[in-house]
Amino acid sequence: METAKKCRQMGLQIGDTIEGREGGDKGTWWDVTRLTLLWLGDEIAVWSQTHTNHTSDKWTAPKEEANWSLDYRDWRKVTPNG
């Protein structure tokens, strides 16, 4: 599904942050990504992206990203700081 359409289905608005987690069997590895919606077009969404994983307890510096599909993780809406 087009990312912008999925954003609309989820009721997301500019400034909203979502979080998605993926991981391996028995928690051997995991990765958490947070996306904050910066711009929403007809087909494309632009995000501020940051993530953390099992090798670090720190979040990466935010970077602008437009190449995300929301189809492959369960996403939940979060407050910007947690």
C-alpha positions as CSV (number, residue, x, y, z in Angstrom):
1,M,0.0,0.0,0.0
2,E,1.2,3.5,-0.7
3,T,2.7,5.0,2.4
4,A,0.7,8.2,2.2
5,K,-2.5,6.2,2.0
6,K,-1.5,4.1,5.0
7,C,-0.8,7.3,6.9
8,R,-4.3,8.6,6.2
9,Q,-5.8,5.2,7.3
10,M,-3.8,5.5,10.6
11,G,-5.1,9.0,11.1
12,L,-1.6,10.5,11.1
13,Q,-1.0,14.2,10.9
14,I,2.1,16.3,10.4
15,G,4.2,16.1,13.6
16,D,2.8,12.7,14.7
17,T,5.4,10.0,15.7
18,I,5.0,6.3,15.2
19,E,7.2,3.5,16.5
20,G,7.7,0.0,15.0
21,R,9.7,-2.9,16.4
22,E,11.1,-5.9,14.7
23,G,13.2,-8.7,16.2
24,G,14.5,-12.2,16.0
25,D,13.5,-15.4,17.7
26,K,13.7,-15.3,21.5
27,G,14.8,-11.7,21.5
28,T,18.3,-12.4,20.2
29,W,18.2,-9.2,18.1
30,W,15.8,-6.3,17.9
31,D,15.5,-2.9,16.2
32,V,13.1,-0.1,17.0
33,T,12.4,2.7,14.6
34,R,10.6,6.0,15.3
35,L,9.2,8.0,12.4
36,T,7.9,11.6,12.8
37,L,5.8,12.7,9.9
38,L,7.2,15.9,8.3
39,W,5.3,16.0,5.0
40,L,2.4,14.1,3.5
41,G,1.8,14.1,-0.3
42,D,-0.6,12.1,-2.5
43,E,1.6,9.0,-2.5
44,I,4.8,9.8,-0.5
45,A,5.4,10.6,3.1
46,V,8.6,12.3,4.4
47,W,9.8,11.4,7.9
48,S,12.3,12.3,10.5
49,Q,13.7,8.9,11.3
50,T,15.7,7.6,14.3
51,H,16.3,4.2,15.6
52,T,18.0,2.0,18.3
53,N,18.8,-1.7,18.4
54,H,20.1,-4.5,20.6
55,T,23.7,-3.3,20.2
56,S,23.2,0.2,21.6
57,D,21.1,1.9,24.3
58,K,21.1,5.2,22.4
59,W,18.9,6.6,19.6
60,T,20.6,7.6,16.4
61,A,20.5,11.3,15.3
62,P,17.4,12.1,13.3
63,K,17.7,12.0,9.5
64,E,15.2,12.8,6.8
65,E,13.8,9.8,5.0
66,A,11.1,9.2,2.3
67,N,11.7,5.5,1.5
68,W,9.6,3.8,4.2
69,S,6.8,1.2,3.8
70,L,4.6,0.9,6.8
71,D,3.4,-2.6,5.7
72,Y,6.0,-4.7,7.4
73,R,5.9,-3.8,11.1
74,D,3.2,-3.1,13.6
75,W,3.3,0.6,14.2
76,R,1.9,2.4,17.2
77,K,1.6,6.2,17.8
78,V,3.9,7.5,20.5
79,T,4.6,10.8,22.1
80,P,7.8,12.4,20.7
81,N,9.9,11.7,23.7
82,G,8.7,8.3,24.6
